[in-house]
Amino acid sequence: MRRALQILLCLALAACARDDGSFEEASIAELHDRMQRGELTSEQLVHWYLDRIEAIDRSGPLLNSVIELNPDALMIARALDEEWAESGPRGPLHGIPVLLKANIDTADSMHTTAGSLALADHIAAEDAFLVSRLRDAGAVILGKTNLSEWANFRSRNSSSGWSSIGGQTRNPYNTLRNPCGSSSGSAVAVSANLVMVAVGTETDGSVICPSGINGIVGIKPTLGLVSRSGIIPIAHSQDTAGPMARNVRDAALLLTAMTGTDERDPATAGAPVTAIDYAAALAADGLAGMRIGVIRSHSGAGSNPAVEDILAAGIHAIEAQGAEVIDDLSVDMTGVYDAEYEVLLFEFKADLAAYFAASNAPMSSLADVIAFNEAHSEEVMPIFGQDILSASEEKGGLDDATYLEALDTSKTVVREGLDELFDEHELDALLAISNGPAWMTDHANGDNFRIGSSSFAAISGYPNVTVPAGFASDLPIGLSFIGRPFSEQQLIGIAYAFEQATLARRAPELTQVTESE
């Protein structure tokens, strides 16, 4: 009763519409505790984030991470406050703002564009399954985030975080540096405290790399744990959505709300039938007795001594928490990357057509997109072209022998390689470097990926959790924990214990950097 009276009083007073305090680095649990005590409402929280987005994302450092705001966010928050006052919270996400990557459907006034001008007017006919789950949990969909256009599957010379609708998203630790992609806007918004949690999507590295480079936690779930229906695709054999947060517990809370069996996505039929609360059993001693294997080989060119030092410190922290480390393991990836690319080219053409047919989209095929881009080349392709789109359009159907052989090669090699490590060494998880230091954004030459390990989990469909682990030249470095299929509960527990032992997350200072600096 006291809580209800406090909320109703706050809603009635104009002075309560905002809160002058700061919610930087606050966790979901901390804010829910304030809501429970009647010191905070969801409406106040949404106001605060909207003001901060205006001050930091669209002014000041100009991070450019949020592509669109939900005009109904305050109304939704107000209704959720009233519901809490009358009947209590639905759960841990009640009244909590969430940002979505702009390739995720919402059946409201916001657009689902994948950052492409070809879909600038596209309003989805229905929510993506995961969005329905978040709404049911009481989350407030605050807006949509910028991304690498078409989830970074448009050109080999692309600049991660750039789209023809949203422009270039900037790294909050150094605005001249790249945020990695394609879920760049989601990662930057969370890191810069423009929202507590966000949803990204990954085909290979698009949750893990931007999370690591922007100093936050990212979870790339097992393929099929989170439904992909209502998400603009690249490839059904690798695509998944995943939570992004500043700490492991908040990411686990978001993942719990996102999961569920969806008849529109057959892959979810293989997920656990019983709902799992991924935040329920997190403990600081979660590494005790675990066996962790270390993969030192990574994709990209070269290495970085500072990053290697962070890996060594991470291994030491893991051992200090009572885990046994089996070092210097590897998976033979010979021929895998070429096979993976072939699979993505085939599946993108087919899967995009299927999405268009099921959505309220103004395009019907990849050929339509290519023709639109050519007709609007000055706006769409001022810095890079669409060579990947063209290569995909040239592919045949999913019964093509070349596709089937590439699919078998990529999945078999990686899965068998990982399974052999798990079995031979009786491992609970594998550890690898998530990313190197963020590179300078370069629209002339494109991206400069040097260090990454996302392909192991991405191609196999296995889960991956990246956690902040340290800094190289004041730029965040993450470490990844990779597990067996549907081992998220244990894997998140391991990641949480590592996070609590290291506490490596440090918020960006959010000052705009100039070339002279």
C-alpha positions in Angstrom: 0.0 0.0 0.0 2.8 2.4 0.9 4.5 1.7 -2.5 1.2 2.4 -4.3 0.7 5.7 -2.6 4.2 6.8 -3.3 3.9 6.0 -7.0 0.5 7.6 -7.3 1.8 10.8 -5.5 4.9 10.9 -7.8 2.7 10.5 -10.9 0.4 13.3 -9.7 3.2 15.9 -9.1 4.8 17.7 -12.1 8.0 18.0 -10.0 8.3 14.2 -9.9 8.5 13.9 -13.7 12.2 13.9 -13.6 15.0 12.9 -11.3 18.1 15.1 -11.1 20.3 12.2 -9.8 22.6 10.2 -12.0 21.9 6.6 -13.0 25.3 6.1 -14.6 26.6 2.5 -14.1 23.5 1.6 -12.1 22.4 -2.0 -12.4 18.8 -3.2 -13.0 18.6 -4.5 -9.4 19.7 -1.2 -7.9 17.1 0.7 -9.9 14.4 -1.8 -9.1 15.2 -1.4 -5.4 14.7 2.4 -5.8 11.4 1.8 -7.6 10.3 -0.6 -4.8 11.1 2.1 -2.2 9.1 4.7 -4.1 12.2 6.8 -4.9 12.1 6.3 -8.6 9.6 5.6 -11.4 10.1 4.2 -14.9 8.9 7.5 -16.3 11.6 9.4 -14.5 14.2 6.8 -15.7 13.1 7.1 -19.3 13.2 10.9 -19.0 16.7 10.7 -17.7 17.9 8.5 -20.6 16.2 10.6 -23.2 17.9 13.7 -21.9 21.3 11.9 -21.8 20.8 10.7 -25.4 20.2 14.2 -26.5 23.2 15.6 -24.5 25.7 12.9 -25.4 24.6 10.9 -28.4 23.3 13.8 -30.5 25.4 16.6 -29.0 28.7 16.7 -27.1 30.8 13.7 -28.1 28.2 12.9 -30.9 28.4 9.2 -30.4 25.6 8.7 -32.9 24.5 5.3 -31.5 20.7 5.7 -31.3 19.1 5.8 -34.8 15.5 6.4 -33.6 13.6 7.0 -30.3 10.3 5.5 -29.5 7.7 8.4 -29.3 5.6 6.2 -27.0 8.3 5.4 -24.5 7.1 7.8 -21.8 3.5 6.8 -22.2 4.5 3.1 -21.9 6.6 3.8 -18.8 3.8 5.8 -17.2 1.4 2.9 -17.7 3.9 0.4 -16.3 4.3 2.7 -13.2 0.5 2.7 -12.7 0.5 -1.1 -13.1 3.2 -1.5 -10.5 1.3 0.7 -8.1 -1.8 -1.4 -8.5 -0.5 -4.9 -8.7 3.3 -5.0 -8.3 6.1 -5.6 -10.8 5.8 -8.3 -13.5 9.5 -9.2 -12.9 13.0 -7.8 -12.9 12.6 -6.0 -16.2 9.4 -4.1 -15.3 9.8 -0.5 -16.3 13.4 -1.0 -17.5 14.3 0.8 -20.8 15.8 -1.4 -23.5 17.3 -0.4 -26.9 17.0 -2.6 -29.9 19.3 -2.9 -32.9 17.5 -1.4 -36.0 17.2 -4.8 -37.7 14.6 -6.0 -35.2 10.9 -5.7 -35.9 8.6 -3.6 -33.7 4.9 -3.2 -34.5 4.8 0.4 -33.5 5.7 3.8 -35.0 9.4 2.9 -35.3 11.1 1.7 -38.4 13.0 -1.5 -39.0 15.7 -0.7 -41.6 19.0 -2.5 -41.0 20.4 1.0 -41.5 19.5 1.0 -45.2 17.8 3.8 -47.0 16.1 1.1 -49.1 14.0 0.3 -46.0 13.8 3.8 -44.6 9.9 3.7 -44.5 9.6 0.1 -43.4 7.3 -0.3 -40.4 6.9 -4.0 -39.4 3.5 -5.6 -39.3 4.2 -7.4 -36.0 6.8 -7.5 -33.2 9.7 -9.8 -33.5 9.2 -12.7 -31.1 11.9 -11.5 -28.7 10.3 -8.0 -28.7 6.9 -9.6 -27.6 8.8 -11.4 -24.9 10.4 -8.2 -23.7 7.1 -6.3 -23.7 5.5 -9.1 -21.7 8.3 -8.8 -19.2 7.4 -5.1 -18.7 10.4 -3.7 -20.5 10.1 -0.2 -22.1 11.3 -0.3 -25.8 13.2 3.0 -25.7 14.3 3.1 -29.3 16.5 1.6 -32.0 20.3 1.7 -32.4 22.5 2.3 -35.4 24.4 -0.6 -36.9 26.7 -1.5 -39.7 24.3 -1.4 -42.7 22.8 -4.8 -43.5 24.6 -6.1 -40.4 28.0 -5.5 -42.1 27.2 -7.7 -45.0 27.2 -5.1 -47.8 30.9 -4.7 -48.7 34.3 -6.0 -47.9 35.5 -2.4 -47.6 32.8 -1.3 -45.1 33.3 0.8 -42.1 31.8 -0.9 -39.0 29.1 1.2 -37.4 28.2 3.1 -40.6 24.8 3.1 -42.2 23.2 5.2 -44.9 20.5 6.2 -42.4 22.4 6.6 -39.2 25.9 7.7 -40.4 29.0 6.7 -38.4 28.7 5.5 -34.8 31.7 6.4 -32.7 33.6 4.6 -30.0 32.9 6.3 -26.6 36.5 5.7 -25.3 37.9 7.6 -28.3 35.6 9.1 -30.9 38.2 8.7 -33.6 38.2 5.0 -33.2 35.7 2.4 -34.4 33.0 0.8 -32.3 33.2 -2.5 -34.3 30.1 -4.0 -35.8 27.5 -4.7 -36.6 25.8 -4.2 -33.2 27.8 -1.1 -32.7 25.0 1.3 -31.7 23.7 -1.2 -29.1 27.2 -1.6 -27.6 28.0 2.1 -27.6 24.7 3.1 -26.0 25.1 0.6 -23.2 28.8 1.6 -22.6 28.0 5.3 -22.6 25.1 4.9 -20.1 22.5 5.9 -22.6 20.6 2.7 -21.6 21.2 -0.1 -19.2 20.7 -3.0 -21.6 20.3 -3.4 -25.3 19.8 -6.2 -27.8 22.2 -6.9 -30.6 22.4 -9.6 -33.3 25.3 -11.7 -34.5 26.2 -13.8 -37.5 29.9 -13.8 -36.7 31.2 -11.4 -34.1 28.5 -8.7 -34.2 27.7 -9.1 -30.5 31.1 -10.2 -29.3 33.4 -7.7 -31.0 31.4 -4.5 -30.3 30.8 -5.6 -26.7 34.5 -6.3 -26.1 35.7 -3.1 -27.9 33.2 -0.9 -26.0 33.9 -2.4 -22.6 30.7 -4.2 -21.9 29.3 -7.7 -21.5 27.8 -9.5 -24.5 26.1 -12.9 -24.8 26.0 -14.7 -28.1 23.6 -17.5 -27.3 23.4 -21.0 -28.7 21.8 -21.0 -32.1 18.0 -21.5 -31.4 17.9 -20.3 -27.8 16.6 -16.9 -28.9 14.1 -16.8 -31.8 15.1 -15.0 -35.0 11.6 -14.4 -36.3 11.1 -10.8 -37.1 14.8 -10.0 -37.5 16.3 -9.0 -40.8 18.6 -11.9 -41.5 22.0 -12.7 -42.9 22.1 -16.5 -42.5 19.8 -18.9 -40.6 22.7 -21.3 -39.9 24.5 -18.7 -37.8 22.2 -15.8 -36.9 21.1 -15.1 -33.4 20.1 -12.1 -31.2 21.9 -11.6 -27.9 21.8 -9.3 -24.8 24.4 -6.6 -24.2 24.8 -5.0 -20.8 27.4 -3.4 -18.5 27.5 -6.4 -16.1 26.9 -10.1 -16.4 23.8 -10.2 -14.1 21.9 -7.6 -16.2 22.8 -9.5 -19.4 21.5 -12.7 -17.8 18.2 -11.0 -16.8 17.7 -9.8 -20.4 18.5 -13.2 -21.9 16.0 -14.8 -19.5 13.3 -12.5 -20.8 14.2 -13.0 -24.5 14.1 -16.8 -24.7 11.2 -19.1 -25.5 9.9 -21.5 -28.1 8.6 -19.8 -31.2 6.7 -21.7 -33.9 7.9 -19.2 -36.5 11.6 -20.2 -35.8 12.0 -24.0 -36.0 15.5 -23.7 -34.4 13.9 -22.9 -31.1 12.4 -26.4 -30.9 15.8 -27.6 -29.8 16.2 -25.2 -26.9 15.4 -26.2 -23.3 11.6 -26.6 -22.9 11.6 -25.4 -19.3 12.4 -21.7 -18.9 15.7 -21.0 -17.2 16.4 -18.0 -15.0 20.0 -17.3 -16.0 20.6 -14.8 -13.2 19.2 -16.9 -10.4 22.3 -18.8 -9.3 25.1 -16.4 -10.0 27.9 -16.7 -7.4 31.3 -15.1 -6.9 32.8 -18.6 -6.5 31.4 -19.9 -9.7 34.9 -20.7 -11.1 35.8 -23.0 -8.3 36.5 -26.5 -9.5 36.0 -25.6 -13.2 38.3 -26.7 -16.0 39.0 -23.9 -18.5 40.8 -24.4 -21.8 42.6 -21.5 -23.4 42.6 -21.0 -27.2 45.5 -18.7 -28.1 45.1 -18.8 -31.9 42.8 -16.2 -33.3 41.5 -14.8 -36.6 43.0 -11.6 -38.0 46.6 -10.4 -38.6 49.2 -10.0 -35.9 49.0 -9.7 -32.2 49.4 -7.1 -29.4 51.7 -7.6 -26.4 49.3 -5.6 -24.2 46.4 -7.8 -25.2 48.5 -10.9 -24.4 49.3 -9.5 -21.0 45.5 -9.0 -20.4 45.0 -12.7 -21.3 47.8 -13.8 -18.9 46.2 -11.7 -16.1 42.8 -13.2 -16.9 44.2 -16.7 -16.7 45.9 -15.9 -13.4 42.6 -14.5 -12.0 40.8 -17.7 -13.1 43.3 -19.9 -11.4 43.2 -17.8 -8.3 39.4 -18.5 -8.1 40.1 -22.2 -7.9 39.7 -23.2 -11.6 42.2 -25.5 -13.4 43.5 -24.0 -16.7 44.6 -26.1 -19.6 46.6 -23.7 -21.8 47.5 -23.4 -25.5 44.7 -25.3 -27.2 43.7 -24.9 -30.8 41.2 -25.7 -33.4 42.3 -26.3 -37.0 40.3 -23.7 -39.1 41.9 -24.6 -42.4 39.3 -23.9 -45.2 36.6 -22.9 -42.7 36.5 -19.2 -43.3 36.1 -19.5 -47.1 33.4 -22.1 -46.5 31.6 -19.9 -44.0 31.6 -16.9 -46.4 30.2 -19.1 -49.2 27.4 -20.3 -46.8 26.6 -16.7 -45.8 26.4 -15.6 -49.5 23.9 -18.3 -50.3 21.8 -18.0 -47.2 21.6 -14.2 -47.3 19.9 -14.1 -50.7 17.3 -16.8 -49.7 16.7 -15.7 -46.1 16.3 -12.0 -47.0 13.6 -12.9 -49.6 11.8 -15.0 -47.0 11.9 -12.1 -44.5 10.6 -9.6 -47.1 7.7 -12.0 -47.9 6.7 -12.3 -44.3 7.2 -8.6 -43.4 5.6 -5.4 -44.4 8.7 -4.5 -46.4 8.9 -2.2 -49.5 11.4 -4.6 -51.1 10.8 -8.2 -52.3 14.3 -9.4 -53.1 18.0 -8.8 -52.8 17.9 -7.7 -56.5 15.5 -4.9 -55.5 17.9 -3.7 -52.8 20.8 -3.7 -55.2 18.8 -1.7 -57.8 17.7 0.8 -55.2 21.3 1.3 -54.0 22.4 1.9 -57.6 19.7 4.4 -58.2 20.6 6.3 -55.0 24.3 5.7 -55.0 25.3 9.2 -53.8 23.3 8.8 -50.6 23.8 5.0 -50.1 27.3 4.4 -51.3 29.4 7.5 -50.6 32.3 5.6 -48.9 31.9 1.9 -49.9 29.9 -0.2 -52.4 27.8 -3.3 -52.3 30.2 -6.0 -53.6 28.9 -8.5 -51.0 25.3 -7.9 -52.0 26.2 -8.5 -55.7 28.1 -11.7 -54.9 25.2 -13.0 -52.9 22.7 -12.2 -55.7 24.8 -14.3 -58.1 24.3 -17.4 -56.0 21.8 -20.2 -56.6 19.3 -21.8 -54.3 19.9 -23.7 -51.0 19.8 -27.0 -52.9 23.0 -26.0 -54.8 25.8 -28.5 -54.3 28.4 -25.8 -53.6 26.3 -24.5 -50.8 25.7 -27.9 -49.2 29.3 -28.8 -49.3 30.4 -25.4 -47.8 27.8 -25.8 -45.1 28.9 -29.3 -44.2 32.6 -28.2 -44.2 32.2 -25.2 -42.0 29.9 -26.7 -39.4 31.6 -30.1 -39.2 35.2 -28.9 -38.8 34.4 -26.3 -36.1 32.0 -28.4 -34.1 34.2 -31.5 -34.2 37.2 -29.4 -33.3 35.5 -27.8 -30.3 33.9 -31.0 -29.1 37.2 -32.8 -29.2 38.7 -30.1 -26.9 35.7 -30.3 -24.5 35.8 -34.1 -24.4 39.6 -34.8 -24.4 40.3 -32.2 -21.6 36.9 -32.5 -19.8 36.4 -28.8 -20.1 33.6 -26.7 -18.7 34.5 -23.7 -21.0 37.0 -22.4 -23.4 38.7 -19.0 -23.0 39.9 -16.7 -25.8 40.6 -13.1 -26.6 37.5 -11.3 -27.7 39.1 -8.3 -29.5 42.2 -6.2 -29.9 42.2 -2.4 -29.3 39.7 -0.4 -31.4 41.2 0.7 -34.7 40.9 4.2 -36.2 37.8 4.7 -38.2 39.0 4.9 -41.8 36.4 5.5 -44.5 39.1 5.3 -47.2 40.4 1.8 -46.4 37.6 0.3 -44.3 37.9 -1.9 -41.2 41.1 -3.2 -39.7 40.3 -6.3 -37.7 43.4 -7.7 -36.1 42.4 -9.9 -33.2 39.2 -11.9 -32.7 37.9 -15.3 -31.7 34.2 -15.0 -32.5 34.2 -17.5 -35.3 34.6 -20.6 -33.1 31.2 -20.1 -31.5 29.5 -18.3 -34.4 30.1 -21.0 -37.0 29.4 -23.9 -34.6 26.3 -22.2 -33.1 27.8 -22.6 -29.6 27.3 -20.0 -26.8 29.9 -17.3 -26.2 30.1 -14.7 -23.4 32.5 -11.8 -23.5 33.5 -9.9 -20.3 35.6 -6.7 -19.9 39.1 -7.9 -18.9 41.4 -4.8 -19.1 42.7 -1.9 -21.2 45.3 -1.6 -23.9 46.2 2.1 -24.5 43.1 3.1 -22.6 40.9 1.0 -25.0 38.8 -1.9 -23.6 39.8 -5.6 -24.2 37.3 -8.4 -23.6 37.8 -12.1 -22.9 35.4 -14.7 -24.2 34.1 -17.8 -22.6 32.8 -20.4 -25.0 30.7 -23.4 -24.0 28.8 -26.5 -25.3 25.4 -26.0 -26.8 22.8 -24.7 -24.4 25.3 -24.5 -21.5 24.4 -20.8 -21.0 23.5 -21.3 -17.3 27.0 -22.6 -16.4 28.8 -20.4 -18.9 27.2 -17.2 -17.5 28.0 -18.4 -14.0 31.7 -18.7 -15.0 31.6 -15.3 -16.7 30.1 -13.7 -13.6 32.7 -15.2 -11.3 35.4 -13.9 -13.6 33.8 -10.4 -13.7 33.6 -10.3 -9.9 37.2 -11.3 -9.5 38.5 -8.7 -11.9 36.0 -5.8 -12.0 37.7 -4.5 -15.1 34.8 -2.5 -16.5 35.6 1.3 -16.5 33.1 3.8 -17.9 34.3 6.0 -20.8 35.1 9.6 -20.1 33.0 10.7 -23.0 35.1 13.6 -24.4 35.3 14.2 -28.1 38.7 13.5 -29.5 40.2 15.5 -32.3 42.9 14.4 -34.8 45.5 16.7 -33.1 45.1 14.8 -29.9 
